[in-house]
């Protein structure tokens, strides 16, 4: 299926023509029409960020959406790459509740490593004829304050987004946001922020049509291990209460719910693999879990799964 979609995209992008008899394309067209002129936020993660050789296929998807009028804000971290850089410098990798302990030295290293990843993404985008702006901490796009757990060092919680920096971009520009952000106070050297949290606050601030979180798992699973394709806020909260959603999935889901409550229209958790992004947003069935507000759809007695 992903390969089928790629061939359609290449045909559409190279010739400007679409085969309306192609089942995959006919399924995608209503979504393209509905989302044209809208903004998405995509947090790049999963195998795509772990293996940058998969990056070209993702950027091909992003550029295709740009060509049909859907604007995507890209957000990324780079945990695996930072771990390697720290090991090379003899720095110990430490974490508390899944958050990296970040000294001033680690913060500067993170800023360097994440910028290098942004540049790799930028190279791919430029090959398709589009421009980029990389929003690091010096841009002030996202401002954060130090997390309450001071033992984590320079780890922050995002507080605000300077949305005018995104709203004033030219149509030919694709924004790339890394997750070492500015601080809220003069003199702050910046903070290392969880990429999911950065994507969530950006999506809420710009009232994104969708925010998509790429991960290393398929999405939210039910008691039997089946993928739940669609969940309302109240259904999700119930699954957390019943401990069906547990462990490392909880903070990701909380970020989704927070983004919904603060202005994003829909949130998605998908496995970060080749073309998973397109297969989630431009097909009827999708491949991951979408989260919607309770009043967005008719309340259902059972969860939707596939």
C-alpha positions in Angstrom: 0.0 0.0 0.0 2.7 2.6 0.8 4.4 1.8 -2.5 1.2 2.3 -4.4 0.7 5.7 -2.9 4.2 6.7 -3.8 3.7 5.9 -7.4 0.6 8.0 -7.5 2.3 10.9 -5.8 5.2 10.8 -8.3 2.8 10.7 -11.2 0.9 13.7 -9.8 4.0 15.7 -9.0 5.8 15.0 -12.2 3.0 15.3 -14.8 0.4 17.3 -12.9 -2.2 14.7 -13.9 -4.1 12.3 -11.7 -5.7 9.0 -12.6 -9.2 9.3 -11.1 -9.7 5.5 -11.7 -6.9 4.7 -9.3 -8.5 3.4 -6.1 -5.9 4.8 -3.8 -6.0 8.3 -5.4 -9.8 8.4 -5.4 -9.7 7.7 -1.7 -7.2 10.4 -1.1 -8.8 13.2 -3.1 -11.7 14.0 -0.6 -9.1 14.4 2.2 -6.8 16.6 0.0 -9.8 18.8 -0.8 -10.9 19.0 2.8 -7.4 19.8 4.1 -6.3 22.3 1.4 -5.4 25.6 3.0 -5.1 23.9 6.5 -2.0 23.6 8.7 -0.6 20.4 10.2 2.1 19.9 12.8 4.2 16.7 12.3 6.5 15.6 15.1 9.1 13.4 13.3 10.0 10.4 15.3 10.1 6.6 15.3 12.3 4.8 12.8 12.3 7.9 10.5 14.3 9.9 13.0 16.4 7.0 14.2 17.4 6.1 10.6 17.7 9.3 8.6 18.0 7.2 5.4 14.1 7.1 5.6 14.0 10.9 5.7 13.7 11.4 1.9 10.4 9.4 1.7 8.9 11.5 4.5 10.0 14.8 2.9 8.5 13.6 -0.4 5.2 13.3 1.5 5.5 16.7 3.1 6.3 18.3 -0.2 3.4 16.6 -1.9 1.0 18.0 0.7 2.6 21.4 0.2 1.9 21.2 -3.5 -1.8 20.5 -2.9 -2.1 23.4 -0.4 -1.6 21.6 3.0 1.1 23.3 5.1 3.1 21.2 7.5 5.2 22.5 10.4 7.9 19.9 11.2 9.1 19.4 14.7 11.9 17.1 15.8 14.2 16.2 18.6 17.0 13.6 18.2 17.5 11.5 21.3 19.4 8.7 19.7 21.8 11.1 18.0 22.3 13.1 21.2 23.1 9.9 23.1 25.8 9.0 20.6 27.3 12.6 20.7 27.3 12.4 24.5 29.1 9.0 24.5 31.7 10.4 22.2 32.4 13.2 24.6 32.4 10.9 27.6 29.2 12.4 29.1 27.0 10.0 31.0 23.4 9.7 29.7 21.0 10.1 32.7 17.2 10.4 32.8 14.5 10.8 35.4 11.0 9.6 34.5 11.9 9.6 30.8 13.4 13.1 30.8 17.1 13.6 30.0 19.2 15.2 32.8 20.6 18.2 30.9 23.6 20.1 32.2 24.7 23.4 30.5 27.2 21.3 28.5 24.6 18.8 27.4 22.2 21.7 26.5 24.8 23.2 24.1 25.5 19.7 22.6 21.8 19.1 22.1 21.4 22.5 20.3 24.3 21.5 18.0 23.0 18.0 17.3 19.5 19.0 16.7 20.6 21.8 14.4 22.5 19.3 12.4 19.3 17.2 12.0 17.4 20.3 11.0 20.0 20.9 8.3 19.6 17.4 7.0 15.8 17.9 6.8 16.4 21.3 5.1 18.7 19.6 2.4 15.9 17.2 1.5 13.3 19.9 1.2 15.5 22.1 -0.9 16.0 19.3 -3.4 12.3 19.6 -4.1 12.5 23.3 -4.8 11.2 24.6 -1.5 12.9 26.8 1.1 13.1 26.3 4.9 13.5 28.3 8.0 15.0 26.5 11.0 13.5 27.7 14.3 16.0 27.0 17.1 16.2 28.7 20.5 17.7 31.9 19.0 14.4 32.4 17.0 12.3 32.7 20.1 9.5 30.8 18.4 8.9 28.6 21.5 9.6 29.9 25.0 9.9 27.6 28.0 10.5 27.8 31.7 12.5 25.4 33.8 10.7 22.3 34.8 9.7 22.0 38.5 12.2 19.1 39.0 15.4 21.2 39.3 17.5 18.0 39.4 16.9 17.7 35.6 18.9 20.8 35.0 18.1 22.8 31.8 14.9 20.9 31.0 11.9 23.0 30.2 8.2 23.0 29.9 7.0 25.1 26.9 4.9 28.1 27.8 4.2 30.2 24.7 4.6 30.3 20.9 5.3 33.4 18.8 2.8 32.5 16.1 3.5 35.5 13.9 6.8 33.9 13.0 4.9 31.1 11.4 2.0 33.2 10.0 4.3 35.5 8.1 6.2 32.8 6.2 6.1 32.9 2.4 4.2 30.1 0.7 7.4 28.5 -0.6 8.8 28.0 3.0 8.5 24.9 5.2 9.3 25.5 8.9 11.5 23.2 10.9 11.3 23.4 14.7 13.9 21.8 17.0 13.3 21.3 20.7 16.0 23.3 22.3 14.0 26.4 23.0 14.4 29.9 24.3 13.6 30.7 27.9 10.9 33.1 29.2 13.2 35.4 31.1 16.1 37.6 30.0 19.4 35.8 30.6 17.9 32.3 30.1 20.3 30.2 28.1 17.5 28.0 26.9 16.0 24.6 27.7 15.9 21.1 26.4 12.2 20.3 25.8 10.4 17.1 24.9 9.7 17.2 21.2 6.1 15.9 21.7 5.5 18.9 24.1 6.9 21.3 21.5 4.7 19.9 18.8 1.7 20.0 21.0 2.0 23.6 22.0 2.8 24.7 18.5 -0.3 22.9 17.2 -2.5 24.4 19.9 -1.2 27.9 19.3 -1.8 27.8 15.5 -5.1 25.9 15.8 -3.7 23.2 13.6 -6.1 20.9 11.8 -4.0 18.0 12.8 -1.0 17.2 15.0 0.7 13.9 14.2 3.1 12.2 16.6 5.4 9.7 15.1 6.5 7.0 17.6 7.9 3.5 17.8 4.5 1.9 18.3 1.4 1.6 16.2 -0.9 3.6 18.4 -3.2 2.9 21.4 -4.1 -0.7 21.9 -7.1 -2.2 23.7 -7.1 -5.0 26.3 -6.7 -7.6 23.5 -3.9 -5.8 21.8 -6.0 -4.5 18.9 -5.3 -1.1 17.6 -7.9 1.6 18.5 -8.3 3.7 15.4 -10.3 6.6 17.0 -10.8 7.8 20.6 -12.6 10.8 22.1 -11.1 12.7 25.0 -13.5 11.0 27.5 -12.8 7.5 26.1 -9.1 8.2 26.4 -9.3 9.4 30.0 -11.3 6.2 30.8 -8.6 4.0 29.2 -5.9 5.8 31.3 -8.0 5.3 34.5 -8.4 1.6 33.7 -4.7 1.4 33.0 -5.2 0.1 29.5 -3.1 3.1 28.4 0.0 2.9 30.6 3.7 3.4 30.8 5.4 5.5 28.1 2.2 6.0 26.2 0.6 8.1 28.9 2.7 11.3 28.4 2.2 11.1 24.6 -1.6 10.7 25.1 -1.7 13.6 27.6 0.1 15.8 25.1 -2.6 14.9 22.5 -5.4 15.7 24.9 -3.8 19.0 26.0 -3.4 20.0 22.3 -7.0 19.2 21.6 -8.2 21.2 24.6 -6.1 24.2 23.7 -7.1 24.5 20.0 -5.8 21.7 17.8 -8.6 20.0 15.8 -7.4 16.4 15.8 -4.3 14.5 17.1 -2.8 11.3 15.8 -0.3 8.8 17.2 1.3 6.7 14.5 4.2 4.4 14.0 7.1 6.4 12.4 7.9 4.4 9.3 8.1 4.9 5.6 4.9 6.8 4.3 3.0 6.1 7.5 2.2 9.9 7.7 0.3 9.8 4.4 -1.4 6.5 5.0 -2.8 7.9 8.3 -4.2 11.2 6.9 -5.2 10.4 3.4 -7.0 7.0 3.8 -10.3 6.0 5.3 -8.9 3.4 7.6 -5.7 5.0 8.6 -2.9 3.2 10.4 -2.7 4.7 13.9 -4.9 6.2 16.6 -6.7 9.5 16.2 -7.9 11.6 19.1 -10.9 13.9 18.8 -13.0 16.1 21.1 -16.1 14.5 22.4 -18.4 17.0 20.6 -16.6 16.4 17.3 -18.3 13.1 16.6 -21.4 11.2 17.8 -20.7 9.5 21.0 -20.2 5.7 20.5 -20.8 3.0 23.0 -17.7 1.0 21.8 -14.2 2.0 20.8 -13.4 1.9 17.1 -10.6 -0.6 16.4 -8.9 -2.1 13.4 
